[in-house]
Amino acid sequence: MTYELSTVIMYHPSRRAGVDRIAQECLPLRARLVEDPEPDGIPSPLRTAKVAWGAVAEGATHHVVLQDDVHLHDGFADHVHALIERYPGSAIALGVLWVSPYNSYRVRQAAVQGHPVVRLAPWEWVPSLGLVLPADTARELAAFLRTFPDVTRDDDEHIAVFCAQRNIPVVAPVPHLLDHSTRPSVAGNDHHGIRLAVSYVNRPMDTGYWSGPELEDPGVYDGLGYAVELVESRCNIRMRRSEVREAAEQPFTWPWRPWSRLLGVTEESIAEAAPPAPEVLDAPLAGEVWAAGFLLGACSPGFLPGTCSPGGADQPPAHRDLSAATRTEALRSWITAGLRREDQARLGPDGCGTAVSWCGHAVEAGRRFAGARALVERMARREAARLLRPAPEELPDIRLETRGCARHADADPARRLPYRWLGEHLSETSGNTTLVALACERLEPRALVALAELVTGGWKGTVETRAATAARLREEGLPWESVLKEVDAAEQRFETGDQEVVTLPASCRSDGGVSGWLSPHADRELSAWGRHYQDTLTRHVRDAGL
């Protein structure tokens, strides 16, 4: 299908000089001008928007309205056409400002992962510096806006209601296709301070970049809508409390300590992941910037360790470079918007650049944390599912192989089992399947339900306990993140039963009865996940409806 774009620039007469520049940047799109019909009246973008959205050119399939204080990306027309081809029925916001609490965070989530397009929040105002709608929808919007008096001023709030009522998705390109001017506002918005785009990177790019994966549902963790902010050199969490109708932009946010726990990240996890801070950043500021970056990385809808992000090695080099620049700009704007003026003046350009790099390191640490958390939770769900399988009448004969360890060479992992029902079926001589366990771990009856089901189904091979697999991998020198990944993969092989060496998805215990979930020893990095694992496991068993 061929798409025809109608383009207008809505402007106040005091901005007339800049409008010619914008029209030039639109070419080959021919922009028509819509002047404020009452320029001496109360400042009201809504008044001009009513006219602008109704000024759809004859024969157009789509309509774009630009405001008079924007700068457009080189090749603007081609990129807008490419986005329309992908999203013909959506609202396309061509830029998002950093004063937009939820949507600026959504853009940063997309930027740090290399997503070229992000779905914006339906409960926050629609960024309207440059907005594209299907032509018929634009005409409907004009009629909708005309039902409101000019004194309500904010066209973007009304557009949000219009889109929400009609289930029109709103998406934004990342990087943006326009930036905002720093000139004084004629609409009375100077109290917001400098308002610039979250990630505007004006460098050459081909339109194929927009075909990458969209970040569809950012800003949600475990059903909770949220955004992480950096404001006045403090990291805060904004919770979406729709049931009490809190305004999206209200300033009464929650400090990250202790409320990061609502996002599945403890203060201890954030602090323990931090290396020594750069000297130019004092400890309180470094801690706040680190927390913001870590939460951005840890809570973004992400990718497990070893997988490729949208901006990864499978992209053309030019796209990877653009993704990297977009990510850096999103963090740079966060530091510029988020630090107090006194802190920015003290740090200077070089120090602010250091803060951006420090924030980037925190994002990567958060992403590693998120990958580990996803694996831990998946392993807990897997164990819960196996624990809930119906118990067999008895355990089939299984050969038990005890693997010694440096601390406990002579223990017996089966000696505490109820011998009459289980112990007699675990021996060093019987069975076509071998269970390998650490000498120092204690086997639990319920965990063997899954093993009985596997063997009864005719599978033959070697099953390691989770602890035995983890210990072997640690002895091979693998770091803890890789241990998690490999144990998870070995447990998946248990699920499919298509290989001869697999891992039993079950927690371990020390001979003293202490649960170690992955190791009976005090492995600092792995043991740190024990509480979260047990909470997740317990929740899934409980929710199954015993």
C-alpha positions as CSV (number, residue, x, y, z in Angstrom):
1,M,0.0,0.0,0.0
2,T,1.2,3.5,-0.7
3,Y,0.9,6.0,2.1
4,E,0.4,9.7,1.5
5,L,1.4,12.0,4.3
6,S,-0.3,15.3,5.1
7,T,2.0,17.6,7.1
8,V,1.3,20.8,9.1
9,I,3.2,23.0,11.5
10,M,1.2,24.6,14.2
11,Y,2.8,27.8,15.3
12,H,2.5,31.1,17.3
13,P,3.3,34.2,15.3
14,S,6.2,35.0,17.7
15,R,7.8,31.8,16.4
16,R,7.3,32.5,12.7
17,A,11.0,32.8,11.9
18,G,11.7,29.3,13.1
19,V,8.9,27.8,11.1
20,D,10.6,28.2,7.8
21,R,13.5,26.2,9.1
22,I,11.2,23.4,10.2
23,A,9.5,23.4,6.8
24,Q,12.8,23.1,5.1
25,E,13.7,20.1,7.3
26,C,10.5,18.4,6.3
27,L,11.3,18.3,2.6
28,P,10.4,16.6,0.4
29,L,7.2,16.7,2.6
30,R,5.5,20.0,1.9
31,A,4.4,21.4,5.2
32,R,1.5,23.7,5.5
33,L,1.3,26.3,8.3
34,V,-1.5,26.6,10.9
35,E,-1.3,29.8,12.9
36,D,-2.7,30.2,16.4
37,P,-6.2,31.6,15.7
38,E,-6.1,33.9,18.8
39,P,-2.4,34.6,19.4
40,D,-3.1,37.4,21.9
41,G,-5.4,35.1,24.0
42,I,-4.5,33.0,26.9
43,P,-1.6,30.6,26.1
44,S,-3.2,27.4,24.8
45,P,-1.6,24.8,22.5
46,L,-5.1,23.2,22.5
47,R,-6.5,26.2,20.6
48,T,-4.2,25.7,17.7
49,A,-4.2,21.9,17.8
50,K,-8.0,21.9,17.1
51,V,-7.3,23.6,13.8
52,A,-4.1,21.7,13.0
53,W,-5.6,18.2,13.5
54,G,-8.5,19.1,11.3
55,A,-6.3,20.4,8.4
56,V,-5.8,17.0,6.8
57,A,-4.9,17.3,3.1
58,E,-7.3,15.7,0.5
59,G,-6.2,12.2,-0.4
60,A,-3.8,11.8,2.5
61,T,-3.7,8.4,4.4
62,H,-1.8,9.9,7.4
63,H,-1.5,13.3,9.0
64,V,1.5,14.7,11.0
65,V,1.3,17.7,13.2
66,L,4.6,19.4,14.2
67,Q,4.9,22.1,16.8
68,D,6.9,25.3,16.2
69,D,9.8,24.6,18.5
70,V,11.4,21.4,17.2
71,H,14.5,20.3,15.3
72,L,14.0,17.4,12.9
73,H,16.3,14.5,12.1
74,D,18.1,14.4,8.8
75,G,16.0,12.4,6.3
76,F,13.0,13.0,8.4
77,A,10.4,12.3,5.7
78,D,11.9,8.9,4.8
79,H,12.0,7.8,8.4
80,V,8.4,8.8,9.1
81,H,7.2,6.9,6.0
82,A,9.1,3.8,7.2
83,L,7.4,4.0,10.6
84,I,4.0,4.5,9.1
85,E,4.6,1.4,7.0
86,R,5.2,-0.6,10.1
87,Y,2.5,1.1,12.3
88,P,-0.2,2.2,9.9
89,G,-2.9,2.2,12.5
90,S,-1.0,3.6,15.5
91,A,-0.2,7.0,16.9
92,I,3.5,7.6,16.3
93,A,5.1,10.1,18.7
94,L,8.3,11.3,17.0
95,G,10.0,12.4,20.2
96,V,9.7,12.1,24.0
97,L,10.9,14.7,26.4
98,W,12.8,13.9,29.6
99,V,10.1,15.6,31.7
100,S,7.7,12.8,30.8
101,P,7.9,10.6,34.0
102,Y,6.8,7.2,32.7
103,N,7.4,7.6,29.0
104,S,11.0,8.9,29.4
105,Y,11.8,5.8,31.5
106,R,10.2,3.6,28.8
107,V,12.4,5.2,26.2
108,R,15.5,4.6,28.3
109,Q,14.5,1.0,28.8
110,A,14.3,0.6,25.0
111,A,17.5,2.5,24.5
112,V,19.7,0.4,26.8
113,Q,18.5,-2.8,25.1
114,G,18.7,-1.6,21.5
115,H,14.9,-1.6,20.7
116,P,14.3,0.8,17.9
117,V,10.6,1.3,18.8
118,V,8.8,1.5,22.2
119,R,5.2,1.3,23.2
120,L,4.3,4.3,25.4
121,A,2.2,4.3,28.5
122,P,-1.5,4.8,27.9
123,W,-2.0,6.6,31.2
124,E,0.4,9.5,30.6
125,W,0.1,12.4,28.2
126,V,0.9,11.7,24.6
127,P,4.0,13.5,23.4
128,S,2.7,15.9,20.8
129,L,5.8,17.9,19.6
130,G,5.5,15.7,16.5
131,L,2.7,13.2,16.2
132,V,1.4,11.1,13.3
133,L,-2.1,9.7,13.1
134,P,-4.1,8.0,10.3
135,A,-6.0,10.6,8.4
136,D,-9.5,9.6,9.5
137,T,-8.3,9.3,13.1
138,A,-6.8,12.8,12.9
139,R,-10.1,14.2,11.8
140,E,-11.9,12.4,14.7
141,L,-9.3,13.9,17.1
142,A,-9.9,17.4,15.8
143,A,-13.6,17.0,16.5
144,F,-12.9,15.5,19.9
145,L,-10.6,18.4,20.8
146,R,-13.2,20.9,19.8
147,T,-15.4,19.7,22.7
148,F,-13.0,21.2,25.2
149,P,-12.6,24.9,26.1
150,D,-9.2,26.5,25.2
151,V,-8.5,27.2,28.8
152,T,-7.8,23.5,29.4
153,R,-4.6,24.3,27.4
154,D,-2.9,20.9,27.3
155,D,-3.6,19.2,24.0
156,D,-1.4,16.3,24.9
157,E,-3.6,15.3,27.9
158,H,-6.7,15.3,25.7
159,I,-4.9,13.3,23.0
160,A,-4.0,10.7,25.7
161,V,-7.7,10.3,26.6
162,F,-8.7,10.1,23.0
163,C,-6.2,7.3,22.2
164,A,-7.0,5.4,25.4
165,Q,-10.8,5.5,24.8
166,R,-10.3,4.1,21.2
167,N,-7.5,1.7,22.1
168,I,-5.1,3.4,19.8
169,P,-1.5,2.3,20.6
170,V,1.1,5.0,20.9
171,V,4.7,4.2,19.8
172,A,7.9,6.2,19.7
173,P,11.0,5.7,17.6
174,V,14.3,5.3,19.6
175,P,16.3,7.4,18.8
176,H,13.8,10.1,18.3
177,L,13.2,11.9,15.0
178,L,13.0,15.3,16.6
179,D,14.4,17.4,19.5
180,H,12.9,20.3,21.4
181,S,14.1,23.9,21.3
182,T,15.6,25.5,24.4
183,R,13.9,28.8,23.7
184,P,11.4,30.2,26.2
185,S,7.9,28.6,26.1
186,V,5.0,30.6,24.7
187,A,2.6,28.2,26.3
188,G,3.6,28.8,29.9
189,N,5.7,25.6,30.3
190,D,9.0,27.2,31.5
191,H,8.4,25.9,35.0
192,H,9.5,22.5,33.7
193,G,13.0,23.9,33.0
194,I,14.9,22.8,29.9
195,R,13.0,20.2,28.0
196,L,14.9,18.1,25.6
197,A,14.4,14.7,24.0
198,V,15.4,11.6,25.9
199,S,17.5,10.2,23.1
200,Y,17.9,12.3,20.0
201,V,20.9,11.2,17.9
202,N,21.1,13.0,14.6
203,R,23.4,10.7,12.6
204,P,22.9,9.0,9.3
205,M,20.8,5.8,9.5
206,D,18.9,3.7,7.0
207,T,15.2,3.2,7.3
208,G,15.7,-0.6,7.9
209,Y,16.7,0.2,11.4
210,W,13.0,0.6,12.3
211,S,12.2,-3.0,11.5
212,G,13.9,-4.2,14.7
213,P,11.8,-5.6,17.7
214,E,9.5,-3.3,19.5
215,L,9.6,-3.0,23.3
216,E,5.9,-3.7,23.8
217,D,5.3,-3.7,27.6
218,P,8.0,-1.9,29.5
219,G,7.7,-0.3,32.9
220,V,5.9,-3.3,34.5
221,Y,7.3,-5.7,37.0
222,D,5.1,-8.5,38.4
223,G,2.0,-6.6,37.4
224,L,3.2,-3.3,39.0
225,G,3.5,-0.2,36.8
226,Y,6.5,1.9,37.7
227,A,9.2,4.2,36.5
228,V,12.7,4.9,38.0
229,E,13.6,8.5,38.2
230,L,16.7,10.6,38.8
231,V,15.6,13.9,40.1
232,E,17.6,16.5,42.0
233,S,20.5,14.0,42.3
234,R,18.2,11.4,44.0
235,C,16.9,8.1,42.7
236,N,13.2,7.6,43.2
237,I,10.6,5.1,42.1
238,R,7.3,6.2,40.7
239,M,4.5,3.8,41.3
240,R,1.4,3.8,39.1
241,R,-1.5,3.8,41.6
242,S,-4.4,3.9,39.2
243,E,-7.0,2.7,41.7
244,V,-6.6,6.0,43.6
245,R,-6.1,8.1,40.4
246,E,-2.8,9.6,41.3
247,A,-1.7,11.9,38.5
248,A,1.1,10.5,36.3
249,E,3.3,13.5,37.0
250,Q,2.7,14.0,40.7
251,P,5.9,14.7,42.6
252,F,5.3,12.4,45.6
253,T,7.5,9.5,44.6
254,W,9.0,6.7,46.7
255,P,12.7,6.5,47.6
256,W,14.6,3.6,46.2
257,R,15.5,2.5,49.7
258,P,13.7,0.3,50.7
259,W,11.1,0.3,47.9
260,S,13.3,-1.3,45.2
261,R,12.2,-4.6,46.8
262,L,8.9,-4.1,45.2
263,L,10.7,-4.5,41.9
264,G,12.5,-7.6,43.0
265,V,15.8,-5.9,43.8
266,T,17.1,-5.5,47.3
267,E,19.2,-2.6,48.4
268,E,21.9,-5.1,49.3
269,S,22.0,-6.5,45.8
270,I,22.4,-3.0,44.4
271,A,25.2,-2.0,46.8
272,E,27.1,-5.3,46.6
273,A,27.3,-5.0,42.8
274,A,29.0,-1.6,42.9
275,P,32.7,-1.3,42.3
276,P,34.7,1.6,43.9
277,A,33.1,4.8,42.6
278,P,35.1,7.3,40.6
279,E,36.8,9.9,42.8
280,V,35.1,12.8,41.1
281,L,31.7,11.5,42.4
282,D,31.1,11.9,46.1
283,A,29.7,8.8,47.8
284,P,26.0,9.9,48.2
285,L,25.8,11.0,44.5
286,A,27.6,7.9,43.3
287,G,25.2,5.8,45.2
288,E,22.1,7.5,43.8
289,V,23.3,7.4,40.2
290,W,24.4,3.7,40.6
291,A,21.0,2.8,42.0
292,A,19.2,4.5,39.1
293,G,21.3,2.8,36.5
294,F,21.2,-0.6,38.2
295,L,17.4,-0.6,38.5
296,L,17.2,0.5,34.8
297,G,19.2,-2.5,33.9
298,A,17.7,-5.0,36.3
299,C,14.0,-4.1,35.7
300,S,14.0,-3.6,32.0
301,P,12.3,-6.4,30.1
302,G,15.5,-8.2,29.2
303,F,17.5,-11.1,27.9
304,L,19.0,-14.0,29.7
305,P,22.8,-14.3,29.9
306,G,24.3,-15.5,26.6
307,T,21.4,-14.3,24.4
308,C,21.7,-11.5,21.9
309,S,19.9,-8.2,22.5
310,P,18.2,-6.4,19.7
311,G,21.3,-4.2,19.3
312,G,23.6,-7.2,19.4
313,A,26.0,-9.0,17.1
314,D,23.3,-10.1,14.7
315,Q,22.6,-6.5,13.6
316,P,24.5,-4.7,10.8
317,P,27.4,-2.7,12.2
318,A,25.8,0.6,11.4
319,H,22.7,-0.4,13.4
320,R,24.9,-1.6,16.3
321,D,26.7,1.7,16.3
322,L,23.4,3.6,16.3
323,S,22.1,1.5,19.2
324,A,25.2,2.3,21.2
325,A,24.9,6.0,20.5
326,T,21.2,5.9,21.4
327,R,22.0,4.2,24.7
328,T,24.7,6.7,25.6
329,E,22.5,9.6,24.8
330,A,19.6,8.2,26.9
331,L,22.0,8.0,29.9
332,R,23.5,11.4,29.2
333,S,20.1,13.1,29.1
334,W,19.3,11.3,32.4
335,I,22.4,12.8,34.1
336,T,21.7,16.2,32.6
337,A,18.1,16.2,33.7
338,G,18.6,14.4,36.9
339,L,21.5,16.1,38.7
340,R,21.1,19.2,40.7
341,R,22.5,22.3,39.1
342,E,25.0,22.6,41.9
343,D,26.2,19.1,41.3
344,Q,26.5,19.7,37.5
345,A,28.4,22.9,38.1
346,R,30.8,21.2,40.5
347,L,31.4,18.2,38.3
348,G,31.8,20.2,35.0
349,P,31.5,18.5,31.6
350,D,34.2,15.9,32.3
351,G,32.7,15.0,35.7
352,C,29.2,14.7,34.2
353,G,30.7,12.5,31.5
354,T,32.1,10.3,34.3
355,A,28.7,10.1,35.8
356,V,27.2,8.9,32.5
357,S,29.9,6.2,32.3
358,W,29.3,5.2,35.9
359,C,25.5,5.0,35.2
360,G,26.3,2.8,32.2
361,H,28.3,0.4,34.3
362,A,25.4,0.2,36.7
363,V,23.0,-0.6,33.9
364,E,25.2,-3.6,32.8
365,A,25.5,-4.8,36.4
366,G,21.7,-4.6,36.7
367,R,21.2,-6.5,33.5
368,R,23.5,-9.3,34.8
369,F,21.5,-9.3,37.9
370,A,18.2,-9.5,35.9
371,G,19.6,-12.4,33.9
372,A,20.5,-14.3,37.0
373,R,17.2,-13.5,38.7
374,A,15.3,-14.8,35.6
375,L,17.2,-18.1,35.8
376,V,16.8,-18.5,39.5
377,E,13.0,-17.9,39.2
378,R,12.7,-20.3,36.3
379,M,14.6,-23.0,38.2
380,A,12.3,-22.4,41.2
381,R,9.2,-22.8,39.0
382,R,10.6,-25.9,37.4
383,E,11.3,-27.5,40.8
384,A,7.8,-26.5,42.0
385,A,6.3,-28.3,39.1
386,R,8.2,-31.4,39.7
387,L,7.6,-31.5,43.5
388,L,3.8,-31.3,42.7
389,R,3.8,-34.4,40.4
390,P,1.9,-37.3,41.9
391,A,4.1,-39.5,44.1
392,P,4.7,-43.1,42.7
393,E,4.0,-46.2,44.7
394,E,7.8,-46.8,44.9
395,L,11.1,-45.7,43.5
396,P,12.5,-47.9,40.7
397,D,16.0,-49.3,41.2
398,I,18.6,-46.6,40.7
399,R,22.3,-46.8,41.0
400,L,23.7,-44.3,43.4
401,E,27.2,-42.8,42.8
402,T,28.6,-40.6,45.5
403,R,30.9,-37.8,44.5
404,G,33.3,-36.7,47.3
405,C,34.1,-33.1,48.0
406,A,37.1,-31.5,49.7
407,R,35.1,-30.8,52.9
408,H,33.0,-34.0,53.2
409,A,34.6,-37.0,51.6
410,D,32.9,-39.8,53.6
411,A,29.3,-38.8,54.2
412,D,26.3,-40.8,52.7
413,P,23.7,-38.7,50.9
414,A,21.0,-41.5,51.2
415,R,21.4,-42.5,54.8
416,R,18.5,-40.3,56.1
417,L,16.0,-41.6,53.5
418,P,13.2,-43.8,54.8
419,Y,14.9,-47.1,54.0
420,R,11.8,-49.3,53.7
421,W,10.4,-47.2,50.8
422,L,13.3,-45.5,49.2
423,G,16.7,-46.5,50.5
424,E,16.6,-50.1,49.4
425,H,16.1,-48.9,45.8
426,L,19.2,-46.7,45.8
427,S,22.4,-48.7,45.8
428,E,25.8,-48.9,44.2
429,T,24.9,-52.0,42.2
430,S,21.3,-51.9,41.0
431,G,19.6,-50.0,38.2
432,N,20.2,-48.9,34.7
433,T,20.1,-45.2,35.6
434,T,22.8,-43.6,37.8
435,L,22.1,-40.8,40.3
436,V,25.2,-38.8,41.1
437,A,25.1,-36.9,44.4
438,L,27.6,-35.1,46.5
439,A,28.7,-37.0,49.5
440,C,27.9,-34.1,51.8
441,E,24.3,-33.5,50.5
442,R,21.2,-35.0,51.9
443,L,18.6,-36.4,49.6
444,E,15.0,-35.6,50.2
445,P,12.2,-38.0,49.5
446,R,9.9,-35.6,47.6
447,A,12.7,-34.5,45.2
448,L,12.9,-38.1,44.0
449,V,9.4,-38.1,42.7
450,A,10.6,-36.5,39.4
451,L,13.4,-39.0,39.1
452,A,11.0,-41.9,39.6
453,E,8.8,-40.6,36.8
454,L,11.7,-40.1,34.4
455,V,13.1,-43.6,35.0
456,T,9.7,-45.3,35.0
457,G,9.1,-43.8,31.6
458,G,12.0,-45.8,30.2
459,W,14.8,-43.2,30.3
460,K,18.4,-44.4,31.0
461,G,21.4,-42.4,31.7
462,T,23.1,-40.3,34.4
463,V,21.2,-37.8,36.6
464,E,23.3,-35.4,38.6
465,T,21.8,-33.6,41.6
466,R,21.7,-29.9,41.2
467,A,24.4,-29.6,43.8
468,A,26.7,-32.1,42.1
469,T,26.3,-30.2,38.8
470,A,27.1,-26.9,40.4
471,A,30.1,-28.3,42.3
472,R,31.5,-29.8,39.1
473,L,31.1,-26.5,37.2
474,R,32.7,-24.5,40.0
475,E,35.7,-26.9,40.0
476,E,36.0,-26.3,36.3
477,G,36.5,-22.6,37.1
478,L,33.2,-21.2,35.8
479,P,32.0,-17.9,37.3
480,W,28.7,-18.0,39.1
481,E,26.6,-16.5,36.3
482,S,27.8,-19.2,34.0
483,V,27.1,-21.9,36.6
484,L,23.5,-20.7,36.8
485,K,23.2,-20.8,33.0
486,E,24.7,-24.3,32.7
487,V,22.6,-25.8,35.5
488,D,19.5,-24.3,34.0
489,A,20.4,-25.9,30.6
490,A,21.1,-29.3,32.3
491,E,17.7,-29.1,34.0
492,Q,16.0,-28.4,30.7
493,R,17.6,-31.6,29.4
494,F,15.9,-33.4,32.3
495,E,12.6,-31.9,31.2
496,T,13.0,-33.2,27.6
497,G,14.8,-36.5,28.5
498,D,16.6,-36.5,25.2
499,Q,20.2,-36.7,26.4
500,E,22.1,-39.2,28.6
501,V,23.4,-36.7,31.2
502,V,20.9,-34.4,32.9
503,T,20.3,-32.6,36.2
504,L,17.5,-33.2,38.7
505,P,15.6,-29.9,39.3
506,A,15.7,-30.0,43.1
507,S,17.1,-28.0,46.0
508,C,19.9,-29.5,48.0
509,R,20.5,-29.6,51.7
510,S,23.5,-30.0,53.8
511,D,23.8,-33.1,56.0
512,G,22.8,-30.8,58.9
513,G,19.5,-30.1,57.2
514,V,20.2,-26.5,56.0
515,S,18.7,-25.7,52.6
516,G,21.3,-24.6,50.1
517,W,19.1,-24.6,46.9
518,L,22.2,-25.0,44.7
519,S,25.1,-25.8,46.9
520,P,25.4,-27.3,50.4
521,H,28.4,-25.1,51.0
522,A,28.5,-21.3,51.6
523,D,29.1,-20.2,48.1
524,R,28.8,-16.4,48.5
525,E,27.5,-15.5,45.1
526,L,25.2,-18.5,44.7
527,S,24.0,-18.5,48.3
528,A,22.9,-14.9,48.0
529,W,20.0,-16.0,45.8
530,G,18.8,-18.6,48.4
531,R,16.1,-16.4,50.0
532,H,14.7,-15.2,46.7
533,Y,14.7,-18.8,45.3
534,Q,12.9,-20.2,48.4
535,D,10.3,-17.4,48.3
536,T,9.6,-18.0,44.6
537,L,9.5,-21.8,45.1
538,T,7.1,-21.5,48.1
539,R,4.8,-19.1,46.2
540,H,4.5,-21.4,43.2
541,V,3.8,-24.5,45.4
542,R,1.2,-22.6,47.4
543,D,-0.5,-21.1,44.3
544,A,-0.8,-24.5,42.7
545,G,-3.7,-25.2,45.1
546,L,-2.4,-28.1,47.2
